[in-house]
Amino acid sequence: MGTEEALPRRQAMIGGMFRKVVDNIPVMLICYDGAANPVLVNGEFTRVLGWTLEEGRQAYGPAPRVQPAPDPAP
């Protein structure tokens, strides 16, 4: 098997391992795309909040843009 055939298989394997780690760590994770839309939640997020990715999208929609508070006037 050449490198061209092995690379997609290896990428799929690594992606599967990444997903297993993300789904099984005891920390809630939610990942957003560049437009601040949720694209991934892990098993702990669903276990604690009881929401799937789609339910989280419906409940929250895009994440708010976070900006630092302005400095108070002197």
Residue frames as a rotation matrix with the C-alpha (Angstrom) as fourth column:
MET 1
0.585 0.811 0.000 0.00
0.811 -0.585 0.000 0.00
0.000 0.000 -1.000 0.00
GLY 2
-0.304 -0.708 0.637 1.38
0.700 -0.620 -0.355 3.37
0.646 0.338 0.684 -1.02
THR 3
-0.882 -0.127 -0.454 1.41
0.421 -0.647 -0.636 6.58
-0.214 -0.752 0.624 0.92
GLU 4
-0.792 0.610 0.026 -1.52
-0.491 -0.661 0.568 7.95
0.364 0.437 0.823 -1.08
GLU 5
0.006 0.816 -0.578 -3.74
-0.004 0.578 0.816 5.09
1.000 -0.003 0.007 0.11
ALA 6
-0.261 -0.198 -0.945 -2.43
0.843 0.430 -0.323 5.03
0.470 -0.881 0.054 3.68
LEU 7
-0.956 -0.224 0.188 -2.85
0.124 -0.893 -0.433 8.73
0.265 -0.390 0.882 4.47
PRO 8
-0.255 0.921 0.293 -6.69
-0.636 -0.388 0.667 8.90
0.729 -0.016 0.685 4.42
ARG 9
0.381 0.367 -0.848 -6.86
0.288 0.825 0.487 5.73
0.879 -0.430 0.209 6.51
ARG 10
-0.478 -0.647 -0.594 -4.42
0.802 -0.046 -0.595 7.16
0.357 -0.761 0.541 9.06
GLN 11
-0.869 0.209 0.448 -6.28
-0.264 -0.963 -0.062 10.48
0.418 -0.172 0.892 9.19
ALA 12
0.157 0.978 -0.138 -9.55
-0.417 0.192 0.888 8.63
0.895 -0.082 0.438 9.83
MET 13
0.184 -0.168 -0.968 -7.91
0.689 0.725 0.006 6.60
0.701 -0.668 0.249 12.60
ILE 14
-0.822 -0.543 -0.173 -6.50
0.518 -0.583 -0.626 9.73
0.239 -0.604 0.760 14.28
GLY 15
-0.585 0.690 0.426 -9.85
-0.520 -0.722 0.456 11.49
0.622 0.046 0.781 13.93
GLY 16
0.366 0.727 -0.581 -11.57
-0.007 0.626 0.780 8.55
0.931 -0.281 0.234 15.59
MET 17
-0.179 -0.522 -0.834 -9.06
0.877 0.300 -0.376 8.54
0.446 -0.798 0.405 18.45
PHE 18
-0.937 -0.140 0.319 -9.50
0.040 -0.953 -0.301 12.30
0.346 -0.269 0.899 18.93
ARG 19
-0.153 0.969 0.192 -13.27
-0.544 -0.244 0.803 11.92
0.825 0.019 0.564 19.07
LYS 20
0.338 0.238 -0.911 -12.99
0.484 0.786 0.385 9.10
0.807 -0.571 0.150 21.67
VAL 21
-0.623 -0.626 -0.469 -10.78
0.742 -0.284 -0.607 11.27
0.247 -0.726 0.642 23.89
VAL 22
-0.849 0.334 0.410 -13.06
-0.310 -0.942 0.126 14.30
0.428 -0.020 0.903 23.53
ASP 23
0.073 0.980 -0.185 -16.18
-0.377 0.199 0.904 12.25
0.923 0.004 0.384 24.25
ASN 24
0.481 0.131 -0.867 -14.75
0.501 0.770 0.395 10.56
0.719 -0.624 0.305 27.33
ILE 25
-0.707 -0.707 0.030 -12.89
0.378 -0.413 -0.829 13.27
0.598 -0.574 0.559 29.24
PRO 26
-0.059 0.728 -0.683 -14.70
0.997 0.070 -0.012 14.45
0.040 -0.682 -0.730 32.38
VAL 27
-0.649 -0.142 -0.748 -14.86
0.207 -0.978 0.006 18.07
-0.732 -0.151 0.664 31.18
MET 28
0.478 0.854 0.206 -17.72
0.529 -0.093 -0.844 19.70
-0.702 0.512 -0.496 29.28
LEU 29
-0.704 -0.693 -0.156 -16.56
0.239 -0.439 0.866 20.83
-0.669 0.572 0.475 25.84
ILE 30
0.621 0.750 0.225 -18.33
0.501 -0.159 -0.851 22.82
-0.603 0.641 -0.475 23.17
CYS 31
-0.558 -0.828 0.064 -16.51
0.515 -0.284 0.809 23.88
-0.651 0.484 0.585 20.01
TYR 32
0.502 0.703 -0.504 -17.55
0.099 -0.626 -0.774 26.70
-0.859 0.338 -0.384 17.69
ASP 33
0.226 -0.391 0.892 -16.86
0.974 0.121 -0.194 27.45
-0.032 0.912 0.408 14.04
GLY 34
-0.749 -0.647 0.143 -15.60
0.659 -0.750 0.060 30.79
0.068 0.139 0.988 12.72
ALA 35
-0.418 0.694 0.586 -19.13
-0.075 -0.669 0.739 32.21
0.905 0.265 0.332 12.75
ALA 36
-0.782 -0.014 0.623 -19.51
-0.614 -0.149 -0.775 31.31
0.103 -0.989 0.108 16.46
ASN 37
0.373 0.896 -0.241 -21.95
-0.826 0.439 0.352 28.47
0.421 0.067 0.904 15.77
PRO 38
0.049 -0.344 0.938 -21.61
-0.723 0.635 0.271 25.36
-0.689 -0.691 -0.218 17.95
VAL 39
0.196 -0.046 -0.979 -20.24
-0.881 0.431 -0.197 22.46
0.432 0.901 0.044 15.89
LEU 40
-0.168 -0.296 -0.940 -19.32
0.113 0.942 -0.317 19.88
0.979 -0.160 -0.125 18.54
VAL 41
0.289 0.130 0.948 -20.28
-0.928 -0.205 0.311 18.98
0.235 -0.970 0.062 22.09
ASN 42
-0.654 -0.592 -0.470 -18.80
-0.451 0.805 -0.386 16.08
0.607 -0.040 -0.794 24.00
GLY 43
-0.173 0.590 -0.789 -20.37
0.404 0.773 0.490 13.36
0.898 -0.234 -0.372 26.11
GLU 44
-0.624 -0.105 -0.774 -19.82
0.779 -0.153 -0.608 15.21
-0.054 -0.983 0.177 29.39
PHE 45
-0.938 0.340 -0.076 -21.61
-0.347 -0.929 0.129 18.29
-0.027 0.147 0.989 28.04
THR 46
-0.288 0.868 -0.406 -24.59
-0.415 0.269 0.869 16.12
0.863 0.418 0.283 27.11
ARG 47
-0.268 0.154 -0.951 -24.47
0.672 0.737 -0.070 14.18
0.690 -0.658 -0.301 30.39
VAL 48
-0.801 -0.123 -0.586 -24.37
0.557 -0.512 -0.654 17.29
-0.220 -0.850 0.478 32.62
LEU 49
-0.789 0.472 -0.394 -26.75
-0.473 -0.875 -0.102 19.54
-0.393 0.106 0.913 30.68
GLY 50
-0.216 0.719 0.661 -28.81
0.298 0.693 -0.656 16.84
-0.930 0.056 -0.364 29.00
TRP 51
0.594 0.405 -0.695 -28.48
-0.436 -0.564 -0.701 18.58
-0.676 0.720 -0.158 25.61
THR 52
0.344 -0.459 0.819 -27.36
0.828 0.560 -0.034 17.25
-0.443 0.690 0.572 22.28
LEU 53
-0.757 -0.653 -0.022 -25.51
0.534 -0.639 0.554 19.49
-0.376 0.407 0.832 19.84
GLU 54
-0.544 0.608 0.578 -28.75
0.484 -0.335 0.808 20.35
0.685 0.720 -0.112 18.05
GLU 55
0.501 0.739 -0.450 -30.55
0.795 -0.189 0.576 21.16
0.341 -0.647 -0.682 21.31
GLY 56
-0.046 -0.620 -0.783 -27.65
0.743 -0.545 0.388 23.41
-0.667 -0.564 0.486 22.32
ARG 57
-0.871 -0.232 0.433 -27.84
0.484 -0.559 0.673 25.21
0.086 0.796 0.599 18.97
GLN 58
-0.070 0.943 0.325 -31.56
0.560 -0.233 0.795 25.81
0.826 0.238 -0.512 19.46
ALA 59
0.547 0.292 -0.784 -31.15
0.837 -0.197 0.511 26.94
-0.006 -0.936 -0.352 23.07
TYR 60
0.176 -0.616 -0.768 -28.20
0.470 -0.633 0.616 29.28
-0.865 -0.469 0.178 22.55
GLY 61
0.980 0.073 0.183 -27.63
0.198 -0.372 -0.907 29.90
0.002 0.925 -0.380 18.85
PRO 62
0.308 -0.921 0.238 -24.30
0.352 -0.122 -0.928 31.50
0.884 0.370 0.287 18.00
ALA 63
0.073 -0.399 -0.914 -21.99
0.996 -0.017 0.087 32.32
-0.050 -0.917 0.396 20.88
PRO 64
0.965 0.229 -0.124 -21.92
0.231 -0.973 0.005 35.96
-0.120 -0.033 -0.992 21.90
ARG 65
0.292 -0.895 0.338 -18.84
0.367 -0.221 -0.904 37.89
0.883 0.388 0.263 20.94
VAL 66
0.698 -0.128 -0.705 -16.77
0.701 -0.078 0.709 38.40
-0.146 -0.989 0.035 24.06
GLN 67
0.218 -0.624 0.750 -14.93
0.297 -0.690 -0.660 41.65
0.930 0.367 0.035 24.44
PRO 68
-0.546 -0.455 -0.703 -13.04
0.804 -0.050 -0.592 43.05
0.235 -0.889 0.394 27.40
ALA 69
0.573 0.724 -0.383 -14.86
0.809 -0.574 0.124 45.61
-0.131 -0.381 -0.915 29.50
PRO 70
0.380 -0.445 0.811 -13.79
0.273 -0.783 -0.558 49.17
0.884 0.433 -0.176 28.80
ASP 71
-0.577 -0.643 -0.504 -11.44
0.722 -0.113 -0.682 50.72
0.381 -0.758 0.529 31.33
PRO 72
0.468 0.752 -0.465 -13.28
0.878 -0.457 0.143 52.90
-0.105 -0.475 -0.873 33.83
ALA 73
0.495 -0.245 0.834 -12.78
0.227 -0.890 -0.396 56.61
0.839 0.386 -0.385 33.44
PRO 74
-0.449 -0.762 -0.467 -10.09
0.696 0.030 -0.718 57.98
0.561 -0.647 0.516 35.79
